[in-house]
């Protein structure tokens, strides 16, 4: 857990495909301290990074991020918009 802030910083400098891979792995073990990082990832330039961050947030199950998912989804189109909207709905329904 102590290494996570360093991993957050290192992840931001990786190419898109590698950032996506890191987020996909992260989704398997989300800690409460990861939530701010994952919320930041919703604004990533790569749709896949944002989509997997949304999935990680759903896996974590914190419904308090549902409004943020919905808001950030509205700012984008296509698959990202749909995924973030669906993630918000899932969290609002209790997972």
N, C-alpha and C positions, 0 to 999 in steps of 0.2 A: 504494500500500500504506500509506503514512503517513496517508492520510485515512480509512482504514477504522475506526479507533476512534471518530472523530467521527460517522461514518455509523452505527455500532452505536448510539450514544447517541441520535442523531436518529431512528432507525428505531423505537425503543421508544415514542416519543411520537406516532407516526402512528396514524391510524384503522386498524382491522383490514384493510380491503381494500387500503390502501396498504402496510401491512407485508407482506401476502402478495405484492404485486407486487415489492417490494424483494427478498424472499427468493427468488422465482422467478428474478429476474435474477441474483442472487448464485450460484445453483446452477450457472450456466454457467462460473464461474471461481472455485472455492473454493481458498483458500490455507490452509496449515496454521494460520496465525494466526486464521483465521475459525472454527475448530472450537469453541472455547469459546462464542463468540457463538451459533453455530447450536445447540449443546447447550442453551443458555439458552432459545432459541426453541421448543424442544420442550415447554416449560411455558407457552407463550403461551396467553392466554385464548381465542384463536381457533384452531379445529381446523385450518383451512387453513394458517395460519402454521406450526404444528407439523408438518403433513404435508409442506410444501415444504421446511422445514428438514431433515427426515429424508431427503428426496430429495437435497438438496444434500450431506448427509453421505455418502450412498451414492455420489454422483457423485465425491466426493473420494476415497473408497475406503479410509478409515482404519478397519480392522477393530477397533481398540481401543475404538471408541465403540459397538460392538454390544451389550455388556451394558447400557450406559446407555439405548440405544434400547429394549431389551427391558423394563428396569425402568420407564421412563417410560410405556411402552405399557400396562403392567399397571395403572398409576394412572388410566387413562382408559378410556372405552368407545368403542364405535362405530368409525367410520372411522379415527379417530386410533390407537386400539389396534391395529387390523389393519395399518395402514400402518407403524407403528413396529415391530411384530413382523416384518413382511415385510422391512423395511429391515435389521433385525438379521440375519435369515436370509441375505439377499443378501450382506452384508458378511462373515459367517462362512464363506460358500462361496467367498469371494474375489472378489466383485463380480459 
